[in-house]
């Protein structure tokens, strides 16, 4: 029986919505800003309890981010909620200039990222968002692995005083984060130790990395699993240690390989401690039609795919 079969799975959007309401009860500066996405962003309960603290600008993502920056400059803490492909793709200039460059305390919440919108196709997939936002100076990029980490991310972003992009997962996953796990910028979470290969995973791929590690362990392969909740700033020391202490690194992300986690880790490995790598993600192609689970399997973003990448790296074919 696999890890995912053994555990109940959860939609992290619910944890996000509950934590945002809890925060709003404690701090009247918390406001939600959305683009006609009250339902899909799970903000119905927030609107009911705080009708005067939800701003709906309609389907106008550039205005969405601009309004949020203005609210931040007036002393509010806006959580901007919108589907990840449209928040990042349509408002990238405002994210760069109005939020990051201006150091506005805005929390940009990319809802339903990756290939969560499955059958709606590449126009609704958000696989480029991590590459785009990681390139912007001064913007923290947070990719929670499960509901526990999502709650921690909401709390951290509200208290940070910094601009941030928070990827809110929709694909249901089991809880994998220990209750005492650290949640700090630039710090990875060691989920399992091992000395043959290190798998570094973020978001929805983290539970699949653990499942792959369990299968490999049964075959005598020792896999270290690192979760990287902060893509920026990233825990470079953990990457260098993994490169030094294991025989290679496999990265896994629900995003394009052109600029996300794999590219970030490769940059550190290439310049600080060269080591064999395999990078799992979506190659530079548009996805076919299918639901999320089908698409993840199609691109090898499964436990089977991670197992195959580890074996390939070790030369086990």
C-alpha positions as CSV (number, residue, x, y, z in Angstrom):
1,X,0.0,0.0,0.0
2,X,1.4,3.4,-0.9
3,X,1.8,6.5,1.2
4,X,-1.1,8.4,-0.5
5,X,-3.4,5.3,-0.2
6,X,-2.7,5.1,3.5
7,X,-3.5,8.7,4.4
8,X,-6.6,10.9,3.9
9,X,-6.0,13.8,1.5
10,X,-6.9,17.4,1.9
11,X,-7.5,20.5,-0.2
12,X,-5.2,23.2,1.1
13,X,-7.5,26.0,0.0
14,X,-9.8,25.2,3.0
15,X,-6.8,25.5,5.4
16,X,-5.9,28.8,3.7
17,X,-9.4,30.2,4.1
18,X,-9.8,29.2,7.7
19,X,-6.4,30.6,8.7
20,X,-7.1,33.9,6.9
21,X,-10.4,34.3,8.9
22,X,-8.6,33.5,12.1
23,X,-6.0,36.1,11.3
24,X,-8.6,38.7,10.4
25,X,-10.3,38.2,13.8
26,X,-7.0,39.0,15.5
27,X,-5.9,41.9,13.2
28,X,-8.3,44.4,11.7
29,X,-5.6,45.4,9.1
30,X,-6.2,42.1,7.3
31,X,-8.2,42.5,4.1
32,X,-9.0,40.2,1.1
33,X,-8.8,41.5,-2.4
34,X,-10.1,39.3,-5.3
35,X,-11.0,39.3,-8.9
36,X,-14.6,38.0,-8.9
37,X,-13.2,34.8,-7.4
38,X,-15.0,34.7,-4.0
39,X,-16.1,31.2,-4.6
40,X,-13.0,29.6,-6.1
41,X,-10.8,31.3,-3.5
42,X,-13.0,30.0,-0.7
43,X,-13.7,33.5,0.5
44,X,-17.5,33.1,1.1
45,X,-17.1,32.7,4.8
46,X,-14.6,35.6,5.0
47,X,-17.1,37.9,3.2
48,X,-19.9,36.8,5.5
49,X,-17.9,37.7,8.6
50,X,-16.1,40.7,7.3
51,X,-18.2,42.2,4.5
52,X,-16.4,45.6,4.7
53,X,-13.0,44.0,4.5
54,X,-13.3,42.2,1.1
55,X,-12.6,44.2,-2.1
56,X,-13.8,42.6,-5.3
57,X,-12.4,44.5,-8.3
58,X,-13.9,42.2,-10.9
59,X,-12.0,40.5,-13.6
60,X,-9.2,43.1,-13.8
61,X,-6.0,41.5,-12.4
62,X,-3.7,44.5,-13.0
63,X,-6.1,46.7,-11.1
64,X,-6.3,43.9,-8.5
65,X,-2.6,44.2,-7.7
66,X,-2.6,48.0,-7.9
67,X,-5.5,48.4,-5.5
68,X,-3.8,46.0,-3.1
69,X,-0.5,48.0,-3.2
70,X,-2.5,51.1,-2.4
71,X,-4.2,49.4,0.6
72,X,-0.8,48.3,1.8
73,X,0.5,51.8,1.6
74,X,-2.5,52.9,3.7
75,X,-1.5,50.5,6.5
76,X,-3.7,47.4,5.5
77,X,-2.4,43.9,5.0
78,X,-4.0,42.8,1.7
79,X,-4.2,39.1,0.7
80,X,-4.8,39.1,-3.0
81,X,-6.7,36.0,-4.1
82,X,-6.9,35.0,-7.7
83,X,-6.3,32.0,-10.0
84,X,-2.5,31.7,-10.3
85,X,-2.3,31.8,-14.1
86,X,-4.2,35.1,-14.3
87,X,-2.7,36.7,-11.2
88,X,0.9,36.2,-12.4
89,X,0.4,36.3,-16.2
90,X,-1.7,39.3,-16.5
91,X,-0.4,41.5,-13.6
92,X,3.4,40.7,-13.7
93,X,4.3,44.3,-14.3
94,X,2.2,45.4,-11.3
95,X,3.7,42.6,-9.1
96,X,7.2,43.8,-10.0
97,X,6.7,47.6,-9.9
98,X,3.8,48.2,-7.4
99,X,4.6,45.4,-5.0
100,X,8.2,44.1,-5.1
101,X,10.0,47.3,-6.2
102,X,7.9,49.4,-3.9
103,X,8.4,46.9,-1.0
104,X,4.6,46.9,-0.3
105,X,3.4,44.4,2.2
106,X,1.1,42.5,-0.1
107,X,0.5,38.8,0.0
108,X,-0.2,37.5,-3.5
109,X,-2.1,34.3,-3.2
110,X,-2.0,32.2,-6.4
111,X,-5.0,29.9,-6.2
112,X,-5.2,26.5,-7.9
113,X,-1.7,26.5,-9.4
114,X,0.1,24.0,-11.5
115,X,-2.3,21.9,-13.5
116,X,-5.1,22.1,-11.0
117,X,-7.6,23.2,-13.7
118,X,-6.9,20.0,-15.6
119,X,-9.3,19.7,-18.5
120,X,-9.5,23.5,-19.0
121,X,-6.2,23.3,-20.7
122,X,-3.0,25.2,-20.9
123,X,-4.7,28.7,-20.8
124,X,-5.7,27.8,-17.3
125,X,-2.6,25.9,-16.2
126,X,-0.2,27.8,-14.1
127,X,3.1,26.1,-14.6
128,X,5.1,29.2,-15.5
129,X,4.3,31.2,-12.4
130,X,7.3,30.0,-10.3
131,X,9.7,31.0,-13.1
132,X,8.2,34.4,-13.4
133,X,8.0,35.4,-9.7
134,X,11.3,33.8,-8.7
135,X,13.0,36.2,-11.1
136,X,11.6,39.3,-9.3
137,X,14.0,40.8,-6.7
138,X,12.6,41.3,-3.2
139,X,9.6,39.0,-3.6
140,X,9.5,35.9,-1.3
141,X,8.1,32.8,-3.1
142,X,6.3,30.3,-0.9
143,X,5.1,26.9,-2.1
144,X,3.4,24.9,0.8
145,X,3.4,21.1,0.6
146,X,0.2,20.5,2.6
147,X,-2.5,22.1,4.7
148,X,-0.3,22.4,7.8
149,X,2.4,24.2,5.8
150,X,-0.3,26.4,4.2
151,X,-1.5,27.6,7.6
152,X,2.0,28.4,8.6
153,X,2.6,30.2,5.4
154,X,-0.5,32.4,5.8
155,X,0.7,33.3,9.4
156,X,4.3,34.0,8.3
157,X,3.3,36.1,5.3
158,X,1.0,38.3,7.4
159,X,3.7,39.0,10.0
160,X,6.6,39.3,7.6
161,X,6.1,42.9,6.5
162,X,7.4,41.8,3.1
163,X,5.9,41.3,-0.4
164,X,5.3,37.6,-1.0
165,X,3.8,35.2,-3.5
166,X,2.0,32.3,-1.8
167,X,1.0,29.3,-4.0
168,X,-2.2,27.8,-2.6
169,X,-2.4,24.2,-3.7
170,X,-5.7,22.7,-5.0
171,X,-4.6,19.1,-5.7
172,X,-5.5,17.1,-2.6
173,X,-2.5,15.8,-0.7
174,X,-1.9,14.0,2.6
175,X,-0.4,15.9,5.6
176,X,3.3,15.4,5.4
177,X,4.6,18.2,7.6
178,X,5.6,17.4,11.2
179,X,4.0,19.6,13.8
180,X,7.4,20.9,15.0
181,X,8.8,21.5,11.5
182,X,10.5,24.9,11.0
183,X,8.8,27.5,8.8
184,X,11.5,30.1,8.1
185,X,12.7,31.9,5.0
186,X,15.6,30.1,3.4
187,X,15.2,26.9,5.5
188,X,14.4,23.5,4.0
189,X,12.5,20.8,5.9
190,X,14.2,17.4,6.2
191,X,11.3,14.9,5.9
192,X,13.5,11.8,5.6
193,X,17.2,11.2,5.9
194,X,19.2,9.1,3.5
195,X,22.6,8.9,1.9
196,X,22.2,7.5,-1.7
197,X,20.2,10.2,-3.4
198,X,18.4,13.4,-2.3
199,X,15.0,14.2,-3.7
200,X,14.1,17.9,-3.3
201,X,10.4,18.6,-3.7
202,X,7.9,21.4,-3.3
203,X,4.1,21.6,-3.2
204,X,2.0,18.7,-4.4
205,X,5.0,16.7,-5.4
206,X,6.3,16.4,-1.8
207,X,4.0,13.6,-0.7
208,X,4.9,11.7,-4.0
209,X,8.6,12.1,-3.2
210,X,8.0,10.5,0.2
211,X,6.0,7.7,-1.5
212,X,8.9,7.1,-4.0
213,X,11.4,7.1,-1.1
214,X,9.4,4.4,0.7
215,X,9.4,2.2,-2.4
216,X,13.1,2.7,-3.0
217,X,13.9,2.0,0.6
218,X,12.2,-1.4,0.3
219,X,14.7,-2.1,-2.5
220,X,17.7,-1.0,-0.5
221,X,18.1,2.5,-1.9
222,X,18.4,5.2,0.8
223,X,16.7,8.4,-0.2
224,X,16.9,11.8,1.6
225,X,13.7,13.8,1.1
226,X,14.0,17.6,1.4
227,X,11.0,19.8,1.2
228,X,11.7,23.4,0.1
229,X,8.7,25.6,1.2
230,X,10.6,28.7,0.3
231,X,11.6,28.8,-3.3
232,X,12.9,32.3,-2.7
233,X,14.9,32.7,-0.6
234,X,16.0,29.1,-1.0
235,X,18.0,27.0,1.5
236,X,21.2,26.9,-0.5
237,X,23.2,25.3,2.4
238,X,20.8,22.3,2.4
239,X,21.3,21.9,-1.4
240,X,25.1,22.0,-1.0
241,X,25.0,19.6,1.9
242,X,22.9,17.2,-0.2
243,X,25.3,17.5,-3.1
244,X,28.2,16.7,-0.8
245,X,26.7,13.9,1.2
246,X,24.6,12.0,-1.4
247,X,25.4,10.7,-4.9
248,X,23.0,13.1,-6.7
249,X,19.9,15.2,-6.6
250,X,16.4,14.8,-8.1
251,X,14.1,17.8,-8.0
252,X,10.3,17.5,-8.4
253,X,7.8,20.3,-9.0
254,X,4.4,20.8,-10.5
255,X,5.8,23.6,-12.8
256,X,7.8,24.1,-15.9
257,X,11.4,23.0,-15.8
258,X,12.3,26.4,-17.4
259,X,13.1,28.4,-14.3
260,X,11.5,26.9,-11.2
261,X,12.9,24.7,-8.4
262,X,15.0,22.5,-10.7
263,X,16.7,25.5,-12.3
264,X,17.3,27.2,-8.9
265,X,18.9,24.0,-7.4
266,X,20.9,23.5,-10.6
267,X,22.3,27.0,-10.3
268,X,23.5,26.3,-6.8
269,X,24.9,22.9,-7.7
270,X,26.7,24.1,-10.8
271,X,28.5,26.9,-9.0
272,X,29.0,25.6,-5.5
273,X,29.3,21.8,-5.6
274,X,28.8,20.0,-8.9
275,X,26.7,16.8,-8.6
276,X,24.6,14.7,-10.9
277,X,21.0,15.9,-11.2
278,X,17.6,14.9,-12.7
279,X,15.0,17.7,-13.0
280,X,11.3,16.6,-12.9
281,X,8.7,19.0,-14.1
282,X,6.8,20.0,-17.2
283,X,9.1,20.3,-20.2
284,X,8.7,23.3,-22.5
285,X,5.5,22.0,-24.1
286,X,1.8,22.7,-23.7
287,X,-0.1,19.9,-21.8
288,X,-2.7,17.6,-23.5
289,X,-6.3,17.5,-22.4
290,X,-6.9,15.5,-19.2
291,X,-7.6,15.8,-15.4
292,X,-4.9,16.8,-13.0
293,X,-4.0,13.3,-11.9
294,X,-3.7,12.2,-15.6
295,X,-1.5,15.2,-16.4
296,X,0.8,14.7,-13.5
297,X,1.3,11.1,-14.5
298,X,1.7,12.0,-18.1
299,X,4.7,14.2,-17.3
300,X,6.2,11.7,-14.9
301,X,5.3,13.7,-11.8
302,X,4.3,10.7,-9.8
303,X,6.0,8.3,-7.4
304,X,6.8,6.0,-10.3
305,X,8.4,8.9,-12.1
306,X,10.5,9.9,-9.2
307,X,11.6,6.3,-8.6
308,X,12.6,6.0,-12.3
309,X,14.6,9.3,-12.0
310,X,16.5,8.1,-8.9
311,X,17.3,4.7,-10.5
312,X,18.5,6.5,-13.7
313,X,20.7,8.8,-11.7
314,X,22.2,5.8,-9.9
315,X,22.7,3.9,-13.2
316,X,20.3,1.2,-12.2
317,X,18.3,1.7,-15.5
